[in-house]
């Protein structure tokens, strides 16, 4: 190269080459990390709110069965009371198989909800990670 010669850089070809692919890789990687963080946060927040909602549903069921003998009729009354409370929050469901009236007048139940997410609910093999449950045991209410 001669003394005083200028070096010319073709920015378009540089962008299309290694520099462009590096930016794209970083952008895709950052987007994936952001989606994972948002979905994980959604699951955690759903778990926290579901625990509170399960307690409310359990208290309503315990009040409904208070004073009733432990029978299948009392279990039905308690299950319906818990279901009414859970129905206020979209997507929550009291598991019939996990609902139990305890001999002391309390109830045991499990509340289930699918977390609202970007990916977990849309990818079939990941959907199971978006289902959140909370189990509670509520003793007989004090009047």
N, C-alpha and C positions, 0 to 999 in steps of 0.2 A: 504494500500500500504506500502510496506516495505521501510525502510530508504535506500536511495541510489538507488532505482529502477528508471529505465529510462522510460519516457513516450514516446511512439512511435506514431507518427502522420502519418496516411496514406494519403499522399498528393493527390493521385489519387481520392480517394473517396471524399475528401474535395472539389476538383475541380469540380467533377461531381455533387456535392450537392449544398449547399447554395452559395459558392463562385463563382462557374461557372455560376449559374443562375443570380447572381447579375451582373457579367460582361456582360453577354448577354443582360440583360435588359438595362444596361447603353449604350451599343453599339447600340442597336435598337433605343432607345430613342434619342440618339445623332444623329443617321442617319436620323430619322424623322424630327428633328429640322433643320438639315442641308438642307434637301430637301425643307422644307417650306421656309426657308430663301432664298435659291437660286431661287425658283419660284417667290417669292415676289419681289426679286431684278430684275428678268427678266421682270415682269410686269411693275415695276416702270421705268426701263430703256426704255422699249418699249413706254410707255406713253410720256416720255420726248422727244424721237426722233420723235414720231408720231406728236407731236405738231409742231415741226419745219418743218416736211414734209408737214403737212397740210397747213402751211403758204406759203411754196413754191408752192404747187399746187393751192392755192387760188390766189396767185399773177399771176401765169401763166394763170389762167382762167380769171382773171380781165383784163389782157392785151389782151387776145383773144377777149373779148366782148367789149373792149373799142371802142366807136364810133358807136356801133351797137344799133339799137332800141331794146327795151326789148320785145323779142318775143321768141317763142319756138325754132326757128332756132338759135337765139343767145345763148339760154340755151344749145342747143346741141353742139355748137361750144365751149363754155366754159367748158362743161362737158368733152368733148374729150381732151381739152388742160390739164385739171386737171388730167384726167386719164392717159395721157402720162407721166406726171411728177411722178404720183404715181406708175406707172409701173416700174420705175427705181429701186424701193425698193420692194423686193420680199414679196408678201403677202398683200401688201397694196391695198385698194380698196376705191374708192370714192362712197359714197352712193347716188344712183340716186334719191331716195325719199327725201333726205335732201339737194340736190343741188338747188340753187336758184340764179337767176340774179336779183339784186336789181335795183330799178328805177334810182338810181344815177350813175349806171355804175359799181358798185361793185358786189361781189359775196359772197354767204354764202354756206359753204359746210361742210360735215362731212367725215372724213377719218377713216377707220376701219382696224385693223390688229389683228391677233391672236399672242400673245406673245409666243416666243419659250420657252418651259418649260419642266421640267422633268416629271411632273405628270398632270398638268392642261389640256393639250391637249390629254391625253390618257385615262382619266377617264371621262366618259360621263356626270355624274352629277356635275363635277367640271369644265367642259370645258367653261361654261359661264363666269367664273372668269378670264379666260385668254384672253378674247376678249377685246381689248382696242380701244377706239374711241377718236377722237379729232375734235372739231368743231371750225371753224374760220369764221370770217366775214372780208373780205378784201375790202376796199374802192376803188373807182376808182383810177387807177394809175396816177401819175403825170408824164407828159412827159417832 
